[in-house]
Amino acid sequence: MAKRIILFILTNILVVATISILLSVFGVTHYVERAGRGYGLNLQKLMIICLVWGFVGAFISLALSKVMAKWMMGLTVIDPRNASGIEGQLVTTVHRLARGAGLTTMPEVAIYESEEVNAFATGPTRSSSLVAVSTGLIHNMAWEEVEGVLGHEVAHIANGDMVTMALLQGVVNAFVMFLSRVVAFAISTAVSRSDEDNSFPRMLNMILVFVFDIIFTLLGSIVVAAFSRFREYRADAGGANLAGRQKMIAALDRLRMTQEKIENGDAPAMAAMKISNKGGFLALFSTHPPLVDRIARLRQG
């Protein structure tokens, strides 16, 4: 779990850092440097540019999400026309759940070799989506539990969660870039008033921008993670409606039991639905709620 949180945070930092470098290369920081002589308009321009670049980064990641998943995870996409056995059962189930969710274009279904109990949905739109499951999930779950997991992933697609999270990440990226530059400019300007060397404030401004990019990205990650947890509860409810409440509860309960085995060193790692059982400060960065809370909410109806 800690590794996934660190990867989640580092990904956001790298996105913001990359966009920040591009902003500097293309001279966008020029607007901030002139802000002290002409506030309103220049700051407005900076905000607009940060919004554009923030969304560009988020939507590039979204657009490439399915292609990157296939490449990085080594997915084997199942051909519905030739699928048989467990592969045919997976395709049939995903398509049935997708039709039940009102999807008109069926998601691609993929499988990949891994001992991890893992499943995920990805893709830039509802009409260009993919549901993937690991062999570890298939081998360690009863079929009704697999249906619950598949229902959860199809619910993510039907709810448009990939696009929603990209929009939110775009807004967060924009504010991170904007605030880091404004705050860095304010501090470096204050220093320049008492320093005759003009090069020092400029160097300080660059350093401060980098530091505040990291700080505000961490804070932004907390906001994104909180909203992601809300979407997980919604996907659980959607999975319960599509596959059946008891199947959804059974899937989560099986994952809970597998998680306990992992913690005791008796089972391979588990990543299905990004399970979280961390508390304290790390819980703020968790993109998924604890399993016991998710099960309890489903049982409450």
N, C-alpha and C positions, 0 to 999 in steps of 0.2 A: 504493500500500500504506500509506504513512504517513497519508494522508487517512482510510482505512478504520479504522486503529488509533485515530486521534484521534476519529473519529465514534463508535467502539465505546466508548471511555473516556468521552467527553462524555455519551453516552446513559445510561451507568450513573450518572454523577455527577448528571445531571438527575433520574433516577428517585429516587435517594437524597435529593437536595435537596428535591424535591417532597414526598416522604413526611415528611421532617424538618419542613418547614413545617406540614404537617397535624398532626404530632405536637405541635408547639408551640401551634397554634391550638386544639387540643382538650385542651390541658393535660397531655399525657402526660409532659412534662419535669418535672412536679410530683413524680413518683416519684423522679427522680434527685436533685432538690433536697432531698428528705427522706431520701435514702439514708444520709446521715451520722448520722441519729438512729435509724435502724431498718433496718440493712442487709438481711439475708436476704430477707424477704418482699417489700420494695419492689423490690429488684433482680430478684427472680424475676418480679414483675409487669411490670417494664420489659422483661425478656427476652421474656416471652410476647407483650406488645403489639408489640414490635419484630418478632418472628417473624410475627405476624398481618399487620402492615403491610408487612413485607418481601415476603411471599408475595402480598399483594393487588396490589402494584405489578407483580410478575413475571407474575402470572396475568392481569391486565388487559391487559398487553402481548401475552401469548400469545393471549388470547381475540380480540383485535382484529387479530392478525397477518395473517390472510388478507384481511380487509376492507381493511386499510391497504395491503397489497401491491397489491391490485387498483386502489386509488385512486391511490397515489403512483407506481406504475410504469406506469399506463395499460394494464393488461393486457386483452387480449381473450380471454375464456374461450371455448374451442371447444365447440360443441354436437356431441356424439358422433353424434347422429341425422342431422346434415346435413354432417358433416365429409368433405372430399374432398382429394385431392392430398396435399401435405406435411402439412396439418393433420390429415387422416385418418390418415396414417402415424404422426404423433406420438401421437394418441389411442390408436391400436391398440397401439403399442409400449409406452406407459406402462401401459395396462391389462393387457397380457400380462405385463409385469414385475411389476406389482402383484399379479396372481394368483399368480405364481411366488413372491412374497414372503409369500403367505398372507393378503393383505388381502381382506376381504370387501366393503368399500365402496370403489369405484374413486375415485382422486383426480381432482379437476378438472384439466384441462390447459389452459394458457393460453400465448399468444404475445404478444410486444410488439416494437414497432419500436425497434431500437437497433443501432448498429454494434459495441457491446461484445459480446465473446464471454462470454455470461452465462447461467446457469441456476441455479434455486434451488427448494427445496421449503419450504412453510410451511403453517400451519394448527394449530389448537389440539389436535387429536386425530388418531389414525390414520384415523378414519372421517369426518373433516372436514378433508381436506388438499388441497393444490394443488401442481402441478409447473408451473413456468413457464420458458420458454426465449426467448431473444432471437433476432431475425432474423439478427443477426451471428453467432451460434453456428451456426445452420443453414447459412448461406452459407459459413462458413469451415471446416467440418468434413465429413469423409466420413460417410456414414450409420452405419457401424459405430462410429465415434468418438462420434457423437451418442447411439447406444445405450448406450455406456459411461457417458456423462454422465447419461443418464436412469436407468440402473441405480443409479448412485451416489445420485441424489436420491430414488429410490423406497426405497432402503435406509435413508436417513435417516428416512423416514416409518415404515417397518416396524420400525425400531429404537426408535421413539418418542423420537427425539432432541429434538424441539421441547419436549416435556413435561419430559424429563430436564434439559435446559438451563434451563428455567423454574424447576424445583425448586431446582437449584443456585444460580441467580441469586437466588432468594428467600431461601435460607439466607445467602448472602453479604450481601445487602442488610440482613438482620436483624442480623447480627454487626457490620456497618459502623455501623448506627445505635446499637446497644447499646454497643459499645466506644468510639465517639466521645463519647458522653454520659458514660460512666463516667470516661474519662480527662480530659475537659474539666472534669467536676465535681471530680475530685481536685486538679487544678491550681488551679482557681478557689477551692476551699476553702482550699488552702494559702496563697493570696494574701490571702484575706479575714481570716485570723488576724492579719495585720500591717497591715491597712488598715481604718480606721474608717468609710470611706464604703461602705455596703452596695451602692450602685448599681454601683460599679466591678466587683466580682466577678461580678455578674449579667451585665454587658455583656461582660466577659472570657469568661464561660462561653459566651455566644451566639457570640462570634467563634471561640472554640476548637472548639465543636461544628462550625461550618461548615468550619474548616480540617481537622479530623480526619475529617470526612465525605469530603473530597476525598482525603486521604492514604490512608485505609483503603479507599476505593473503588478507588484505583489499585492497591493491594496485592491487593484482591479480584479485580480484573480479570485479574491475572496467574494467579490460581487458576482462574477461569472459562475463560480462554484455553487454559491447559494441558489442562483436561478436554476442551475443544472439539477440540483437536488429536488427542486420543485417540479421540474419536468419529469424526473424519474418517478415520483409519486403518481404523476398523471399517466405515464406510460404503464405503470403497474395496474392502474385502474382500467386503462385501455386494453391491456393484455387480459385482464379478468373478464372484460366484456366480450372479447373476441374468442378466447380459448376456454373460458370458464373460470369462475373465481377459485374453485378448489384446485384446479390445475395450476393457476398462478401462485397460489399459496404453497402448493406442493413443490413447485420449482424453487421458490425462495427458501423453503425449509430445507430442501436438499442441498442448496448452496450453503446454507448456514451450517449444516452438518459437515459438508466438505471443508468449509472454512475452519471449523474446529479441528479437523484432521490435519489440515495444513499447519495450523499453529502448533500442533503437537508433533509435526514432522512426519506424519503418517500418510501424506498425500501430496501430489504435485501441485504446483502453483495454480491459483484460480483467478481468472479475470472476468468471468461471465458477469455482465451487467455492472462491472467495476465495483465489486463489493467493498464496503467500507465498514470497519468496526473501530476506527480510531476515535479517541476522544481528545479533549483539551485543544491546544492551539492547532494541531494538524487537522482537526475536524473542520476547521474553517475553510481549508483548501480541498476538502473531499468533494468530488463531483457527484457522489451518490450517498444517499442516507444509509445508516446502519440497517442491516437485514432485519433485526428484531423490530425496528420501528416500521419498516415497510410491511412486514407480516401483520403486525398489530393493526395497522391502518386498513389493510384489506379485510381483516376479520371483523373490524368494526362496521364495514360496509360503506 
